[in-house]
Amino acid sequence: MRDFERVLTRTMIADHVWDYDFDPMTNVIDVYVTYLRNKIDTCHEPKLIHTVRGAGYVLKVE
């Protein structure tokens, strides 16, 4: 929430959460974002978590 409306790359998220070098070819970030979407966005409108193709993820209200 500190970075509301700021696009965060998968590498930025991994560095902040796990604090180690991570393989950019892995889908672990995508899996956890899916878990978050299932908890946060399933029954609510507007959606908060958005994918920015080729960049990462952003929290925003459209």
PQR file with spaces between the fields and no chain letter, atoms N, CA, C, O and H, PARSE charges and radii, in Angstrom:
ATOM       1  N    MET     1       0.815   -1.191    0.000 -0.4000 1.5000
ATOM       2  CA   MET     1       0.000    0.000    0.000 -0.0000 2.0000
ATOM       3  C    MET     1       0.865    1.263    0.000  0.5500 1.7000
ATOM       4  O    MET     1       0.394    2.332   -0.391 -0.5500 1.4000
ATOM       5  N    ARG     2       2.112    1.152    0.431 -0.4000 1.5000
ATOM       6  CA   ARG     2       2.993    2.318    0.399 -0.0000 2.0000
ATOM       7  C    ARG     2       3.251    2.786   -1.024  0.5500 1.7000
ATOM       8  O    ARG     2       3.496    3.969   -1.262 -0.5500 1.4000
ATOM       9  H    ARG     2       2.494    0.284    0.748  0.4000 1.0000
ATOM      10  N    ASP     3       3.195    1.860   -1.962 -0.4000 1.5000
ATOM      11  CA   ASP     3       3.481    2.176   -3.361 -0.0000 2.0000
ATOM      12  C    ASP     3       2.214    2.163   -4.199  0.5500 1.7000
ATOM      13  O    ASP     3       2.236    1.716   -5.346 -0.5500 1.4000
ATOM      14  H    ASP     3       2.996    0.899   -1.768  0.4000 1.0000
ATOM      15  N    PHE     4       1.117    2.643   -3.648 -0.4000 1.5000
ATOM      16  CA   PHE     4      -0.164    2.699   -4.341 -0.0000 2.0000
ATOM      17  C    PHE     4       0.002    3.463   -5.651  0.5500 1.7000
ATOM      18  O    PHE     4       0.564    4.558   -5.667 -0.5500 1.4000
ATOM      19  H    PHE     4       1.098    3.006   -2.716  0.4000 1.0000
ATOM      20  N    GLU     5      -0.485    2.889   -6.744 -0.4000 1.5000
ATOM      21  CA   GLU     5      -0.429    3.433   -8.100 -0.0000 2.0000
ATOM      22  C    GLU     5       0.979    3.517   -8.669  0.5500 1.7000
ATOM      23  O    GLU     5       1.204    4.251   -9.631 -0.5500 1.4000
ATOM      24  H    GLU     5      -0.942    2.000   -6.731  0.4000 1.0000
ATOM      25  N    ARG     6       1.926    2.790   -8.105 -0.4000 1.5000
ATOM      26  CA   ARG     6       3.280    2.698   -8.639 -0.0000 2.0000
ATOM      27  C    ARG     6       3.476    1.267   -9.134  0.5500 1.7000
ATOM      28  O    ARG     6       3.195    0.310   -8.413 -0.5500 1.4000
ATOM      29  H    ARG     6       1.743    2.193   -7.324  0.4000 1.0000
ATOM      30  N    VAL     7       3.957    1.128  -10.360 -0.4000 1.5000
ATOM      31  CA   VAL     7       4.188   -0.201  -10.923 -0.0000 2.0000
ATOM      32  C    VAL     7       5.405   -0.810  -10.243  0.5500 1.7000
ATOM      33  O    VAL     7       6.478   -0.208  -10.198 -0.5500 1.4000
ATOM      34  H    VAL     7       4.185    1.906  -10.946  0.4000 1.0000
ATOM      35  N    LEU     8       5.219   -2.018   -9.714 -0.4000 1.5000
ATOM      36  CA   LEU     8       6.308   -2.760   -9.083 -0.0000 2.0000
ATOM      37  C    LEU     8       6.655   -3.953   -9.954  0.5500 1.7000
ATOM      38  O    LEU     8       5.778   -4.727  -10.337 -0.5500 1.4000
ATOM      39  H    LEU     8       4.347   -2.507   -9.751  0.4000 1.0000
ATOM      40  N    THR     9       7.932   -4.100  -10.264 -0.4000 1.5000
ATOM      41  CA   THR     9       8.374   -5.233  -11.068 -0.0000 2.0000
ATOM      42  C    THR     9       8.427   -6.476  -10.194  0.5500 1.7000
ATOM      43  O    THR     9       8.421   -6.386   -8.967 -0.5500 1.4000
ATOM      44  H    THR     9       8.644   -3.471   -9.952  0.4000 1.0000
ATOM      45  N    ARG    10       8.477   -7.616  -10.826 -0.4000 1.5000
ATOM      46  CA   ARG    10       8.583   -8.870  -10.074 -0.0000 2.0000
ATOM      47  C    ARG    10       9.871   -8.893   -9.256  0.5500 1.7000
ATOM      48  O    ARG    10       9.878   -9.384   -8.127 -0.5500 1.4000
ATOM      49  H    ARG    10       8.481   -7.689  -11.823  0.4000 1.0000
ATOM      50  N    THR    11      10.956   -8.369   -9.812 -0.4000 1.5000
ATOM      51  CA   THR    11      12.232   -8.335   -9.103 -0.0000 2.0000
ATOM      52  C    THR    11      12.149   -7.436   -7.876  0.5500 1.7000
ATOM      53  O    THR    11      12.675   -7.787   -6.819 -0.5500 1.4000
ATOM      54  H    THR    11      10.950   -7.970  -10.729  0.4000 1.0000
ATOM      55  N    MET    12      11.501   -6.288   -7.998 -0.4000 1.5000
ATOM      56  CA   MET    12      11.337   -5.392   -6.849 -0.0000 2.0000
ATOM      57  C    MET    12      10.551   -6.080   -5.739  0.5500 1.7000
ATOM      58  O    MET    12      10.897   -5.967   -4.563 -0.5500 1.4000
ATOM      59  H    MET    12      11.073   -6.004   -8.856  0.4000 1.0000
ATOM      60  N    ILE    13       9.503   -6.786   -6.115 -0.4000 1.5000
ATOM      61  CA   ILE    13       8.682   -7.497   -5.119 -0.0000 2.0000
ATOM      62  C    ILE    13       9.499   -8.593   -4.452  0.5500 1.7000
ATOM      63  O    ILE    13       9.470   -8.726   -3.228 -0.5500 1.4000
ATOM      64  H    ILE    13       9.222   -6.877   -7.070  0.4000 1.0000
ATOM      65  N    ALA    14      10.224   -9.377   -5.235 -0.4000 1.5000
ATOM      66  CA   ALA    14      11.030  -10.469   -4.678 -0.0000 2.0000
ATOM      67  C    ALA    14      12.109   -9.936   -3.748  0.5500 1.7000
ATOM      68  O    ALA    14      12.329  -10.500   -2.676 -0.5500 1.4000
ATOM      69  H    ALA    14      10.248   -9.269   -6.229  0.4000 1.0000
ATOM      70  N    ASP    15      12.784   -8.864   -4.136 -0.4000 1.5000
ATOM      71  CA   ASP    15      13.829   -8.286   -3.286 -0.0000 2.0000
ATOM      72  C    ASP    15      13.261   -7.799   -1.959  0.5500 1.7000
ATOM      73  O    ASP    15      13.901   -7.938   -0.917 -0.5500 1.4000
ATOM      74  H    ASP    15      12.605   -8.406   -5.006  0.4000 1.0000
ATOM      75  N    HIS    16      12.071   -7.232   -1.998 -0.4000 1.5000
ATOM      76  CA   HIS    16      11.479   -6.705   -0.772 -0.0000 2.0000
ATOM      77  C    HIS    16      10.923   -7.811    0.128  0.5500 1.7000
ATOM      78  O    HIS    16      11.046   -7.739    1.350 -0.5500 1.4000
ATOM      79  H    HIS    16      11.552   -7.119   -2.845  0.4000 1.0000
ATOM      80  N    VAL    17      10.319   -8.819   -0.470 -0.4000 1.5000
ATOM      81  CA   VAL    17       9.668   -9.873    0.318 -0.0000 2.0000
ATOM      82  C    VAL    17      10.660  -10.926    0.788  0.5500 1.7000
ATOM      83  O    VAL    17      10.687  -11.269    1.970 -0.5500 1.4000
ATOM      84  H    VAL    17      10.219   -8.877   -1.464  0.4000 1.0000
ATOM      85  N    TRP    18      11.474  -11.441   -0.127 -0.4000 1.5000
ATOM      86  CA   TRP    18      12.366  -12.539    0.229 -0.0000 2.0000
ATOM      87  C    TRP    18      13.803  -12.103    0.459  0.5500 1.7000
ATOM      88  O    TRP    18      14.581  -12.853    1.048 -0.5500 1.4000
ATOM      89  H    TRP    18      11.452  -11.163   -1.087  0.4000 1.0000
ATOM      90  N    ASP    19      14.175  -10.915    0.013 -0.4000 1.5000
ATOM      91  CA   ASP    19      15.492  -10.349    0.254 -0.0000 2.0000
ATOM      92  C    ASP    19      16.643  -11.261   -0.182  0.5500 1.7000
ATOM      93  O    ASP    19      17.612  -11.437    0.556 -0.5500 1.4000
ATOM      94  H    ASP    19      13.543  -10.306   -0.465  0.4000 1.0000
ATOM      95  N    TYR    20      16.533  -11.832   -1.370 -0.4000 1.5000
ATOM      96  CA   TYR    20      17.628  -12.590   -1.950 -0.0000 2.0000
ATOM      97  C    TYR    20      17.490  -12.559   -3.463  0.5500 1.7000
ATOM      98  O    TYR    20      16.437  -12.225   -4.006 -0.5500 1.4000
ATOM      99  H    TYR    20      15.745  -11.689   -1.969  0.4000 1.0000
ATOM     100  N    ASP    21      18.590  -12.918   -4.132 -0.4000 1.5000
ATOM     101  CA   ASP    21      18.540  -12.969   -5.593 -0.0000 2.0000
ATOM     102  C    ASP    21      17.566  -14.046   -6.009  0.5500 1.7000
ATOM     103  O    ASP    21      17.592  -15.161   -5.489 -0.5500 1.4000
ATOM     104  H    ASP    21      19.445  -13.189   -3.691  0.4000 1.0000
ATOM     105  N    PHE    22      16.711  -13.704   -6.947 -0.4000 1.5000
ATOM     106  CA   PHE    22      15.715  -14.673   -7.345 -0.0000 2.0000
ATOM     107  C    PHE    22      15.749  -14.826   -8.851  0.5500 1.7000
ATOM     108  O    PHE    22      16.081  -13.886   -9.573 -0.5500 1.4000
ATOM     109  H    PHE    22      16.690  -12.797   -7.369  0.4000 1.0000
ATOM     110  N    ASP    23      15.407  -16.004   -9.318 -0.4000 1.5000
ATOM     111  CA   ASP    23      15.417  -16.321  -10.737 -0.0000 2.0000
ATOM     112  C    ASP    23      14.245  -15.623  -11.414  0.5500 1.7000
ATOM     113  O    ASP    23      13.092  -15.936  -11.114 -0.5500 1.4000
ATOM     114  H    ASP    23      15.136  -16.768   -8.731  0.4000 1.0000
ATOM     115  N    PRO    24      14.510  -14.685  -12.319 -0.5600 1.5000
ATOM     116  CA   PRO    24      13.412  -13.949  -12.960  0.2800 2.0000
ATOM     117  C    PRO    24      12.534  -14.825  -13.853  0.5500 1.7000
ATOM     118  O    PRO    24      11.456  -14.399  -14.268 -0.5500 1.4000
ATOM     119  N    MET    25      12.977  -16.023  -14.147 -0.4000 1.5000
ATOM     120  CA   MET    25      12.190  -16.932  -14.987 -0.0000 2.0000
ATOM     121  C    MET    25      11.172  -17.733  -14.174  0.5500 1.7000
ATOM     122  O    MET    25      10.335  -18.425  -14.753 -0.5500 1.4000
ATOM     123  H    MET    25      13.853  -16.369  -13.810  0.4000 1.0000
ATOM     124  N    THR    26      11.229  -17.650  -12.853 -0.4000 1.5000
ATOM     125  CA   THR    26      10.283  -18.380  -12.020 -0.0000 2.0000
ATOM     126  C    THR    26       8.948  -17.631  -11.952  0.5500 1.7000
ATOM     127  O    THR    26       8.892  -16.421  -12.171 -0.5500 1.4000
ATOM     128  H    THR    26      11.908  -17.088  -12.382  0.4000 1.0000
ATOM     129  N    ASN    27       7.897  -18.352  -11.652 -0.4000 1.5000
ATOM     130  CA   ASN    27       6.577  -17.731  -11.592 -0.0000 2.0000
ATOM     131  C    ASN    27       6.071  -17.584  -10.154  0.5500 1.7000
ATOM     132  O    ASN    27       4.866  -17.446   -9.942 -0.5500 1.4000
ATOM     133  H    ASN    27       7.942  -19.335  -11.475  0.4000 1.0000
ATOM     134  N    VAL    28       6.952  -17.613   -9.181 -0.4000 1.5000
ATOM     135  CA   VAL    28       6.546  -17.566   -7.779 -0.0000 2.0000
ATOM     136  C    VAL    28       5.805  -16.258   -7.458  0.5500 1.7000
ATOM     137  O    VAL    28       4.844  -16.276   -6.689 -0.5500 1.4000
ATOM     138  H    VAL    28       7.931  -17.725   -9.354  0.4000 1.0000
ATOM     139  N    ILE    29       6.227  -15.150   -8.022 -0.4000 1.5000
ATOM     140  CA   ILE    29       5.546  -13.878   -7.781 -0.0000 2.0000
ATOM     141  C    ILE    29       4.133  -13.939   -8.349  0.5500 1.7000
ATOM     142  O    ILE    29       3.180  -13.511   -7.698 -0.5500 1.4000
ATOM     143  H    ILE    29       7.008  -15.135   -8.647  0.4000 1.0000
ATOM     144  N    ASP    30       3.998  -14.470   -9.561 -0.4000 1.5000
ATOM     145  CA   ASP    30       2.681  -14.589  -10.192 -0.0000 2.0000
ATOM     146  C    ASP    30       1.743  -15.460   -9.362  0.5500 1.7000
ATOM     147  O    ASP    30       0.555  -15.163   -9.245 -0.5500 1.4000
ATOM     148  H    ASP    30       4.773  -14.818  -10.090  0.4000 1.0000
ATOM     149  N    VAL    31       2.270  -16.521   -8.794 -0.4000 1.5000
ATOM     150  CA   VAL    31       1.463  -17.419   -7.969 -0.0000 2.0000
ATOM     151  C    VAL    31       0.950  -16.679   -6.728  0.5500 1.7000
ATOM     152  O    VAL    31      -0.229  -16.781   -6.389 -0.5500 1.4000
ATOM     153  H    VAL    31       3.236  -16.763   -8.888  0.4000 1.0000
ATOM     154  N    TYR    32       1.826  -15.940   -6.055 -0.4000 1.5000
ATOM     155  CA   TYR    32       1.410  -15.227   -4.849 -0.0000 2.0000
ATOM     156  C    TYR    32       0.474  -14.062   -5.166  0.5500 1.7000
ATOM     157  O    TYR    32      -0.410  -13.750   -4.368 -0.5500 1.4000
ATOM     158  H    TYR    32       2.784  -15.857   -6.331  0.4000 1.0000
ATOM     159  N    VAL    33       0.653  -13.420   -6.310 -0.4000 1.5000
ATOM     160  CA   VAL    33      -0.281  -12.368   -6.711 -0.0000 2.0000
ATOM     161  C    VAL    33      -1.658  -12.984   -6.959  0.5500 1.7000
ATOM     162  O    VAL    33      -2.674  -12.376   -6.624 -0.5500 1.4000
ATOM     163  H    VAL    33       1.371  -13.673   -6.958  0.4000 1.0000
ATOM     164  N    THR    34      -1.701  -14.166   -7.533 -0.4000 1.5000
ATOM     165  CA   THR    34      -2.974  -14.869   -7.723 -0.0000 2.0000
ATOM     166  C    THR    34      -3.632  -15.168   -6.377  0.5500 1.7000
ATOM     167  O    THR    34      -4.843  -15.002   -6.232 -0.5500 1.4000
ATOM     168  H    THR    34      -0.876  -14.660   -7.805  0.4000 1.0000
ATOM     169  N    TYR    35      -2.842  -15.609   -5.387 -0.4000 1.5000
ATOM     170  CA   TYR    35      -3.386  -15.841   -4.043 -0.0000 2.0000
ATOM     171  C    TYR    35      -3.980  -14.551   -3.480  0.5500 1.7000
ATOM     172  O    TYR    35      -5.078  -14.562   -2.924 -0.5500 1.4000
ATOM     173  H    TYR    35      -1.858  -15.744   -5.505  0.4000 1.0000
ATOM     174  N    LEU    36      -3.256  -13.438   -3.624 -0.4000 1.5000
ATOM     175  CA   LEU    36      -3.758  -12.155   -3.132 -0.0000 2.0000
ATOM     176  C    LEU    36      -5.042  -11.741   -3.848  0.5500 1.7000
ATOM     177  O    LEU    36      -5.990  -11.270   -3.219 -0.5500 1.4000
ATOM     178  H    LEU    36      -2.364  -13.428   -4.076  0.4000 1.0000
ATOM     179  N    ARG    37      -5.061  -11.918   -5.150 -0.4000 1.5000
ATOM     180  CA   ARG    37      -6.273  -11.580   -5.908 -0.0000 2.0000
ATOM     181  C    ARG    37      -7.463  -12.400   -5.433  0.5500 1.7000
ATOM     182  O    ARG    37      -8.571  -11.877   -5.314 -0.5500 1.4000
ATOM     183  H    ARG    37      -4.291  -12.300   -5.660  0.4000 1.0000
ATOM     184  N    ASN    38      -7.243  -13.676   -5.162 -0.4000 1.5000
ATOM     185  CA   ASN    38      -8.328  -14.528   -4.683 -0.0000 2.0000
ATOM     186  C    ASN    38      -8.860  -14.056   -3.335  0.5500 1.7000
ATOM     187  O    ASN    38     -10.052  -14.196   -3.062 -0.5500 1.4000
ATOM     188  H    ASN    38      -6.344  -14.101   -5.259  0.4000 1.0000
ATOM     189  N    LYS    39      -8.004  -13.507   -2.499 -0.4000 1.5000
ATOM     190  CA   LYS    39      -8.432  -13.023   -1.193 -0.0000 2.0000
ATOM     191  C    LYS    39      -9.026  -11.621   -1.253  0.5500 1.7000
ATOM     192  O    LYS    39      -9.992  -11.327   -0.549 -0.5500 1.4000
ATOM     193  H    LYS    39      -7.036  -13.394   -2.722  0.4000 1.0000
ATOM     194  N    ILE    40      -8.461  -10.759   -2.081 -0.4000 1.5000
ATOM     195  CA   ILE    40      -8.844   -9.348   -2.081 -0.0000 2.0000
ATOM     196  C    ILE    40      -9.899   -9.014   -3.125  0.5500 1.7000
ATOM     197  O    ILE    40     -10.880   -8.333   -2.829 -0.5500 1.4000
ATOM     198  H    ILE    40      -7.677  -10.998   -2.653  0.4000 1.0000
ATOM     199  N    ASP    41      -9.694   -9.495   -4.347 -0.4000 1.5000
ATOM     200  CA   ASP    41     -10.494   -9.025   -5.477 -0.0000 2.0000
ATOM     201  C    ASP    41     -11.646   -9.924   -5.900  0.5500 1.7000
ATOM     202  O    ASP    41     -12.422   -9.534   -6.773 -0.5500 1.4000
ATOM     203  H    ASP    41      -8.896  -10.048   -4.587  0.4000 1.0000
ATOM     204  N    THR    42     -11.789  -11.095   -5.328 -0.4000 1.5000
ATOM     205  CA   THR    42     -12.782  -12.051   -5.808 -0.0000 2.0000
ATOM     206  C    THR    42     -14.198  -11.494   -5.791  0.5500 1.7000
ATOM     207  O    THR    42     -14.892  -11.560   -6.806 -0.5500 1.4000
ATOM     208  H    THR    42     -11.159  -11.412   -4.619  0.4000 1.0000
ATOM     209  N    CYS    43     -14.635  -10.958   -4.689 -0.4000 1.5000
ATOM     210  CA   CYS    43     -16.024  -10.531   -4.561 -0.0000 2.0000
ATOM     211  C    CYS    43     -16.192   -9.023   -4.502  0.5500 1.7000
ATOM     212  O    CYS    43     -17.254   -8.530   -4.124 -0.5500 1.4000
ATOM     213  H    CYS    43     -14.072  -10.904   -3.865  0.4000 1.0000
ATOM     214  N    HIS    44     -15.177   -8.305   -4.864 -0.4000 1.5000
ATOM     215  CA   HIS    44     -15.230   -6.857   -4.717 -0.0000 2.0000
ATOM     216  C    HIS    44     -15.009   -6.133   -6.038  0.5500 1.7000
ATOM     217  O    HIS    44     -14.227   -6.568   -6.883 -0.5500 1.4000
ATOM     218  H    HIS    44     -14.314   -8.705   -5.172  0.4000 1.0000
ATOM     219  N    GLU    45     -15.701   -5.043   -6.192 -0.4000 1.5000
ATOM     220  CA   GLU    45     -15.502   -4.135   -7.328 -0.0000 2.0000
ATOM     221  C    GLU    45     -15.249   -2.756   -6.761  0.5500 1.7000
ATOM     222  O    GLU    45     -15.895   -2.408   -5.773 -0.5500 1.4000
ATOM     223  H    GLU    45     -16.336   -4.690   -5.506  0.4000 1.0000
ATOM     224  N    PRO    46     -14.399   -1.977   -7.282 -0.5600 1.5000
ATOM     225  CA   PRO    46     -13.479   -2.243   -8.382  0.2800 2.0000
ATOM     226  C    PRO    46     -12.298   -3.101   -7.919  0.5500 1.7000
ATOM     227  O    PRO    46     -11.981   -3.155   -6.731 -0.5500 1.4000
ATOM     228  N    LYS    47     -11.671   -3.751   -8.858 -0.4000 1.5000
ATOM     229  CA   LYS    47     -10.499   -4.574   -8.563 -0.0000 2.0000
ATOM     230  C    LYS    47      -9.331   -3.672   -8.175  0.5500 1.7000
ATOM     231  O    LYS    47      -9.187   -2.569   -8.701 -0.5500 1.4000
ATOM     232  H    LYS    47     -11.928   -3.707   -9.823  0.4000 1.0000
ATOM     233  N    LEU    48      -8.495   -4.152   -7.247 -0.4000 1.5000
ATOM     234  CA   LEU    48      -7.367   -3.353   -6.771 -0.0000 2.0000
ATOM     235  C    LEU    48      -6.041   -3.732   -7.418  0.5500 1.7000
ATOM     236  O    LEU    48      -5.220   -2.859   -7.698 -0.5500 1.4000
ATOM     237  H    LEU    48      -8.612   -5.048   -6.820  0.4000 1.0000
ATOM     238  N    ILE    49      -5.822   -5.020   -7.659 -0.4000 1.5000
ATOM     239  CA   ILE    49      -4.541   -5.487   -8.193 -0.0000 2.0000
ATOM     240  C    ILE    49      -4.645   -5.600   -9.705  0.5500 1.7000
ATOM     241  O    ILE    49      -5.501   -6.311  -10.233 -0.5500 1.4000
ATOM     242  H    ILE    49      -6.489   -5.729   -7.432  0.4000 1.0000
ATOM     243  N    HIS    50      -3.754   -4.883  -10.399 -0.4000 1.5000
ATOM     244  CA   HIS    50      -3.757   -4.882  -11.855 -0.0000 2.0000
ATOM     245  C    HIS    50      -2.389   -5.313  -12.377  0.5500 1.7000
ATOM     246  O    HIS    50      -1.355   -4.990  -11.793 -0.5500 1.4000
ATOM     247  H    HIS    50      -3.059   -4.305   -9.971  0.4000 1.0000
ATOM     248  N    THR    51      -2.405   -6.046  -13.488 -0.4000 1.5000
ATOM     249  CA   THR    51      -1.180   -6.443  -14.157 -0.0000 2.0000
ATOM     250  C    THR    51      -0.840   -5.413  -15.216  0.5500 1.7000
ATOM     251  O    THR    51      -1.698   -4.995  -15.993 -0.5500 1.4000
ATOM     252  H    THR    51      -3.245   -6.308  -13.963  0.4000 1.0000
ATOM     253  N    VAL    52       0.423   -5.009  -15.238 -0.4000 1.5000
ATOM     254  CA   VAL    52       0.929   -4.126  -16.290 -0.0000 2.0000
ATOM     255  C    VAL    52       1.828   -4.997  -17.155  0.5500 1.7000
ATOM     256  O    VAL    52       2.941   -5.345  -16.760 -0.5500 1.4000
ATOM     257  H    VAL    52       1.120   -5.349  -14.606  0.4000 1.0000
ATOM     258  N    ARG    53       1.333   -5.349  -18.345 -0.4000 1.5000
ATOM     259  CA   ARG    53       2.054   -6.280  -19.208 -0.0000 2.0000
ATOM     260  C    ARG    53       3.473   -5.815  -19.469  0.5500 1.7000
ATOM     261  O    ARG    53       3.714   -4.668  -19.846 -0.5500 1.4000
ATOM     262  H    ARG    53       0.429   -5.066  -18.666  0.4000 1.0000
ATOM     263  N    GLY    54       4.419   -6.742  -19.258 -0.4000 1.5000
ATOM     264  CA   GLY    54       5.817   -6.463  -19.499 -0.0000 2.0000
ATOM     265  C    GLY    54       6.489   -5.648  -18.414  0.5500 1.7000
ATOM     266  O    GLY    54       7.681   -5.358  -18.509 -0.5500 1.4000
ATOM     267  H    GLY    54       4.224   -7.674  -18.951  0.4000 1.0000
ATOM     268  N    ALA    55       5.743   -5.271  -17.377 -0.4000 1.5000
ATOM     269  CA   ALA    55       6.325   -4.432  -16.333 -0.0000 2.0000
ATOM     270  C    ALA    55       6.189   -5.036  -14.943  0.5500 1.7000
ATOM     271  O    ALA    55       7.189   -5.185  -14.241 -0.5500 1.4000
ATOM     272  H    ALA    55       4.774   -5.506  -17.300  0.4000 1.0000
ATOM     273  N    GLY    56       4.963   -5.389  -14.526 -0.4000 1.5000
ATOM     274  CA   GLY    56       4.747   -5.924  -13.197 -0.0000 2.0000
ATOM     275  C    GLY    56       3.323   -5.757  -12.740  0.5500 1.7000
ATOM     276  O    GLY    56       2.381   -6.047  -13.477 -0.5500 1.4000
ATOM     277  H    GLY    56       4.151   -5.268  -15.096  0.4000 1.0000
ATOM     278  N    TYR    57       3.168   -5.282  -11.501 -0.4000 1.5000
ATOM     279  CA   TYR    57       1.835   -5.147  -10.903 -0.0000 2.0000
ATOM     280  C    TYR    57       1.675   -3.772  -10.294  0.5500 1.7000
ATOM     281  O    TYR    57       2.650   -3.106   -9.945 -0.5500 1.4000
ATOM     282  H    TYR    57       3.934   -5.046  -10.903  0.4000 1.0000
ATOM     283  N    VAL    58       0.414   -3.358  -10.172 -0.4000 1.5000
ATOM     284  CA   VAL    58       0.119   -2.066   -9.565 -0.0000 2.0000
ATOM     285  C    VAL    58      -1.180   -2.181   -8.778  0.5500 1.7000
ATOM     286  O    VAL    58      -2.094   -2.902   -9.178 -0.5500 1.4000
ATOM     287  H    VAL    58      -0.378   -3.898  -10.455  0.4000 1.0000
ATOM     288  N    LEU    59      -1.260   -1.466   -7.656 -0.4000 1.5000
ATOM     289  CA   LEU    59      -2.489   -1.355   -6.875 -0.0000 2.0000
ATOM     290  C    LEU    59      -3.144   -0.043   -7.265  0.5500 1.7000
ATOM     291  O    LEU    59      -2.536    1.019   -7.126 -0.5500 1.4000
ATOM     292  H    LEU    59      -0.518   -0.880   -7.330  0.4000 1.0000
ATOM     293  N    LYS    60      -4.379   -0.102   -7.753 -0.4000 1.5000
ATOM     294  CA   LYS    60      -5.070    1.138   -8.089 -0.0000 2.0000
ATOM     295  C    LYS    60      -6.562    0.887   -8.185  0.5500 1.7000
ATOM     296  O    LYS    60      -7.020   -0.240   -8.372 -0.5500 1.4000
ATOM     297  H    LYS    60      -4.872   -0.965   -7.867  0.4000 1.0000
ATOM     298  N    VAL    61      -7.294    1.965   -8.054 -0.4000 1.5000
ATOM     299  CA   VAL    61      -8.734    1.944   -8.226 -0.0000 2.0000
ATOM     300  C    VAL    61      -9.026    2.671   -9.530  0.5500 1.7000
ATOM     301  O    VAL    61      -8.617    3.817   -9.717 -0.5500 1.4000
ATOM     302  H    VAL    61      -6.921    2.880   -7.903  0.4000 1.0000
ATOM     303  N    GLU    62      -9.722    2.012  -10.412 -0.4000 1.5000
ATOM     304  CA   GLU    62     -10.012    2.637  -11.708 -0.0000 2.0000
ATOM     305  C    GLU    62     -11.323    3.359  -11.680  0.5500 1.7000
ATOM     306  O    GLU    62     -11.727    3.944  -12.685 -0.5500 1.4000
ATOM     307  H    GLU    62     -10.055    1.081  -10.260  0.4000 1.0000
